[in-house]
Structure formats: structure tokens, C-alpha cells
Amino acid sequence: MTTQRVAVIDYGMGNLHSVASALEHVGAAEVLVSCDAEVIRSADRVVFPGVGAIRDCMAEIRRLRCDELLKTALLEQHKPVLAICVGMQALMTRSEENGGVDCLNILPGQVRHFGQSLHDAQGQRLKVPHMGWNEVRQTRPHPLWQGIADKERFYFVHSYYVHAEQRDLQAGALHYGVEADAALARDNLFAVQFHPEKSHTAGLHLLRNFLEWNPAC
């Protein structure tokens, strides 16, 4: 694997150092947690994570101009980009959270609340937020799934879920009372609702695949 310099976009939401540590563990030569434009522009790959309320996240993303940096990496520099959790939700058109918040509209679709009366197939009440391990069904092949078994379990923490308008964007699905998008993919972008840095072997494998991914191939 060639030397990889990875920028983790820091807009002040969440503990990003766990993501950085996981990337270093799987072989990234250098991981820089930063919102500095030059750092992000000069990186080989970009990770766009996030936790917390979407209104606060979007306010900081725009205040620090991380939205512009992300679009430059994706659309102009064509770098591999991995979005995680709220980072994935921020890519969508709009979220129901906080009374309704406009997101980046990089991927068309909505972020919806799981609801207050969520039940499993046996009629048991499901708690919201969805917190813990759940199966991810791979809905189409992708280099980031390489070597990861279908229906592998990943770690989730979220009260809102993504539904992309373009269904061919879906690369992975989860079921938690409703069917939801666990992973979306388009060109040089891969986005996941789960936390790979908290998902042990499978999550580390996905991060290693990200470091090796060449979207041009």
C-alpha cells in the first residue's frame, strides 16, 4: 500500500481522535485532525465524521467553511472521502432533527426520526436512539466491502436514519423497526451510518479498505 496522508475534518463535534487512532492502526502514514484548508487540500484522503445534533453540526460546518473544503475534495480533487454517522447525515438534503434543518444536499434524500412507537418483528418495543450492534446487509458490491462478510455486525448510535432518494446510491442496509440506509456510495464518496472505529475487526477492515481504495479503477 502506498503512503497515505489522511485528513479528518474537524468542525468541533465529537471525539475525532478515536477515528484518527483507528486509521493509524490500520496503516495510515499520517492522520491530521484539522479544519485547516491547506491540510485538507494536501491530504490523499478525507474523512468526514460527526456526532451530535445536526443543527449545531451544520452551523459549525458552514462557519468554518468545511462544506466548501469537502466539496472541493469530492468534486474538484476527486479524492476518496469517507463520511461517518452525522457526517453521512450532513451530506443529505434535509434532516427532520431540531424542527428541520437544511443539510449539504450533496446526496439527495432525507434524514428521518425513527419515531416513538418502534417495534421489532416479534412486537417488542425498540429503544431510540438505536445504540449498539446491528447487521449490515450489503446491497451492492463495493471495494470497501472487500473481505467483509455480508450481514456483518457494526456499531451504531443514532436516533435519525437516512433514506436516499436515488435508491442506487444504497450500498448497505440496516433494519431497526424500519429499513434504513446503512451505507451510501457514489463515485469517490462512501458514507456509513455506523461507527467503523468502534466496530472492532469489521470496522478496522473497512478503514483499511478505505486506505487502499482507488475510485478511478
N, C-alpha and C positions, 0 to 999 in steps of 0.2 A: 504494500500500500504506500502511495506517495505521501510526503509530508503534508499534513493538513493543519491549517490555521483557522480556527472556528471562532466566530463572534457570536456571543449570546446577548441579544438585545436587552438592555436593562432600562426599564422605564419605572423602576421603583416599586414594582408589585411582586412580592413573593421572594422566597429564598432561591435565588438563581444559582447559588454555589453548589447545590446538590446536583443540578444539571451539569454544571461545569466539571465537577468531580467525576461524574459518570462518563462524560466524554473523554476526559483524560485517562480514565481507567481502561477504556476500550481502544485507546491508541492515538487520540488527537495529539499532535505535537505541541500545540499551543492553544489554549482556550482563554479568550478575553471577554469578560463580562463588562459591557460598556454601552453607552448611548452616543459615543463619540463618532461623528460621521466618518472620519478618516479611518478609524479602526474597523468599522463595519464595511466600508468600501474596499479595504485592502484584504479582508478575510477571504479564504477559499470557500467557506460555507457559513450559513447563518442559521441560528436557532432563535425562534420567536416564542418564548414561553409566557406564562402568566397564571396568576391566581388572584381571586378577589372579585369584587363587584365590577361589572362591566362598565358602569358609568365612570367610576374612578379610573379604571384602566384606560378607557378611551380618552379621558381628559388628559392623562399624562402622556399617552402615545402621541396625541396631537400637540401638546405643549412642547414636548421635546423633539417634535418632528420625526419621530420614529416611523410614522406612517410613510413619509417620503423616503426614508432610508430603506424601508422594507420593499417598497415598490421599485426603487432603483435596483436593489439586489435581484428581485424577481424578474422584472420586465426589461431592464436595460443591460444588466451584467449577466443575467441568466445563471445565477449561482444556485446550487442546491439549497433549499430552505426547508427547515422542519419547524412546524408550529405545534405547540403543546398546550392542551387544556384551554384556558381562556385565550391563549394565543390563537387557537383554532377558531373559537367563537368570534374573536375580533375580526377575523377575515370575512365574516358573513355580512349580509346586507343590513340586518336589524336584529336586535335582541328584545325579548319581552321583559327582561330584567329591569328593575328600577323604573317601572312605568313605561318602558320603551326607550331604547337607545339606538341611534344610528351607528352602525359599525363601518368597516372599511370598504365593504362591497367589492372586495377582490374576488370572492366566490359568491354567486347569487344564492340566497337562501336565508332561512330564519333560525333564530335560537329561541327555543320554546321551553317553558317550565314543565317539569314532569307532572305537576298537578298535585292535588291534596288527597285524592282517593285512588291511589295506585295499588294494583293487586297483581300477584303472580298467577300462573296458570291454575294453581290449586286454590285460589281465592284468598291467599294470605296477604295481609296488608304489607306494602313495601314502604320503607322509610325514605324520606327525602331530606337531605341530599343522598344521592346514590354514592355510597362510600364503601370501598372495598374491592375485592377481586371479582371479575366477570369475564366470561368468554367473549372473544372477538372472532366473529366469522369473517373470513377473508372472502370478499365478494368479487374480486378480480385479482389476477396476478400483478405483482409489483416487485421491483428489486428490493424494497425494504422488507418484504415478507420472506426473502430468501432464507431458507434454513429454519423458519419458524412454522411450527405446525398450525394447521387450521384449527380454530376454536381454542387456541392457546389463551391462557388467562392473563389479564393485565390489571393494573391497579387504577381505580377511578375515584375521583372526588368531585362531584358536581350536582347541582340542582337543576341545571338547564342543559338541554341537549340540542344538537344541530340537525337540521333537515335541509339538505341542499336541494335547490330547485332542479338542477341538472343531475338526474339520477346516475348518469355515467361517471360522475365525479366520485361516487362512493367506492372506496377500496376496502372498507371493513364496516361491519355492522355489529351492534350490541342490542340485547333485549333486556329491558328492565321495566316491565309493565307495558311499555311501548317499544316499537322498533326505532332505533336511532342510528345516526352515522357515528361510527367509532373512528373512522379514518377516511379522509378525502385526499385525492391526488389529481394534480393537473400539471403537466409539463415538469418544471423543476421544483414544484411545491408538493410537499407531503405534510398533512396535518392530522394530528391524533387528539382525541378527547382524553385518553388515558395518560398516565404519567410513566413514560418508559424508564425514567431514572429511579422510580420506586417499584418497578416490576421485575426485579431480580434478573434471572437468566434471560428470559424472553425480551425484556426491555433493553438489557445491555446488548443483546444480539441485534435488535432493531437499530440501536445507536451505532453499532459497528457497521451495519449495512449502510447507514446514512453516510458515514465517513468514506465508504467505498463507492457510493452511488455516483454514476456518471449519467445524468439525464439525457445527454446528447446521443447516447448509444441506443 
